[in-house]
């Protein structure tokens, strides 16, 4: 793949500014964005929580509003559209930190700004340095997946999970400053952050020289127009999507209208050679590993594994947890370590193995995302029709709000679903190869060494892809 | 319309140099505010650098007064094309990874002064006008002293402090 071009076609530097359109800029600068979206989702999640509470332990999962909206509709939209296209746009409208942020600001609409600074309620403490990374999110997300067998069949499990997350976000918001919960704790935040580096959308500064001359940096400290970046970024300087929650506060606070929302080629942030860390490397591998486990367990032909995940027996459930954790924390990272060791040997360059390992882990992101998209197809195509039922009868009380309560189960495109999955994986592989070759040049510098060093990684990617294909289509 | 620094008169260059020091003082004050709640040591370092920039500005103002007396000059740093000596905290994720430190704050100052010294030194090479060359040479020497000050501050920081 030619350097400077994504898949040899699109310049990596290509951008199309969406905020060049006055109505887009007005919309994003309005305090109703994203408050309006958040309030809608607060309503929606209230219904979800009620459905989870009333659904209890016995209501069928496919007829429960909470389960269907969260684990079928939201999860599929997140993986197939929101993250790959719109980066962290879910974080823009996420209702989970809403209460906590409301308490911090003591205002629902408008900005608390007095005596030259934004005002916040709470202790405003600093998150511990040792936890200022993705490790906690890695562990929490993995731990959450241990209970996946419950979430999709027991509405109460979804209720408990969401309620716990909301409670935790409120507590942390009162102790720590800004979006600390979202940055370091939220189980969903970690993979959104890493995978958003592949996304087609970004928020970035337009002209860095304007910011360089700017003496007050309202985007960071806030002003009467908005709050300083709640995600603790320095908006004038950040270079990748990982921690940008797309709240658009910087568009509101920038005194020079110098922030923009752009369309861009996919995957360009994966090539930003800074802040790469073992925490993010593990996030990439954990996501790939969990995709494998989920497919094997929930869409594969091995019913025993599904029984284990559903805790049919305690010993089976513990075995599931043990295998799941071992695969994701030890086995897959070790396999990848082997391939990166071979890559380093092949390149014959004095680059630390850790750097090789971490760098190349970012090349697995497109394939990991593709695996999740393919897995999501396996969810939505057979089961999407149940959504029509739960929309009309959210609490299984015999309602028929929209006349769709008796809509029959109707699988869609399941005949070609395997081919869609294959196609998705191949597209992901293509992007991963492109990224891997470029990362090889970054890591090993000398062109021939980079080619030698890339081959083992391409082998890993190819083997993973074909392994996933075999799992998905047999 | 913005002009290059090399196109200005010596009086204008000295005026811009004074504005640059004042601008930098305000930028450092803003960085101090940015880091105040997060890392008070870094904020304190930025405030020290702000005060030092004001002192630089006072010395340049004295130099200007010695040469041009009370004569006014309307040009400012905003009127030139180049970005000279702009202190920039370039790590957009510094607060997220908890990497703001006193050492990093002084490093911002060292880098800014170093860029300024190199910039004025380059102008010495490129400028034909003798008076302007002499002034750029003097400013390069002044920036060298500024750089040395921040380097000393950087050296005073505890080497064990984690950057």
Contacts between the chains, C-beta under 8 A, distances in Angstrom:
chain1	res1	chain2	res2	distance
A	117	B	33	7.9
A	124	B	37	6.4
A	126	B	37	7.8
A	126	B	38	6.1
A	126	B	98	7.5
A	127	B	98	7.4
A	129	B	98	4.1
A	132	B	96	6.6
A	132	B	97	5.5
A	132	B	98	4.2
A	133	B	97	7.1
A	177	B	37	7.0
A	183	B	96	6.2
A	209	B	83	6.0
A	212	B	83	5.3
A	212	B	86	4.6
A	212	B	88	6.0
A	213	B	23	7.5
A	213	B	77	7.7
A	213	B	78	6.9
A	213	B	83	6.9
A	213	B	86	7.0
A	215	B	23	6.4
A	215	B	26	4.3
A	215	B	27	5.3
A	215	B	30	5.8
A	216	B	26	7.8
A	216	B	30	5.4
A	217	B	30	5.4
A	217	B	31	8.0
A	217	B	34	6.4
A	220	B	34	4.9
A	221	B	30	7.1
A	221	B	33	5.4
A	221	B	34	5.7
A	231	B	96	7.6
A	232	B	95	4.1
A	232	B	96	5.0
A	233	B	92	5.7
A	233	B	93	6.5
A	233	B	95	7.4
A	233	B	96	6.8
A	234	B	34	7.6
A	234	B	89	6.4
A	234	B	91	7.3
A	234	B	92	4.7
A	234	B	93	7.7
A	234	B	94	6.6
A	234	B	95	7.2
A	235	B	92	7.5
A	236	B	92	7.6
A	237	B	88	7.5
A	237	B	89	6.8
A	237	B	90	5.6
A	237	B	91	6.8
A	237	B	92	3.6
A	238	B	92	3.0
A	238	B	93	6.1
A	239	B	92	6.1
A	242	B	93	7.8
A	243	B	93	6.1
A	243	B	96	5.3
A	275	B	93	5.8
A	275	B	97	7.1
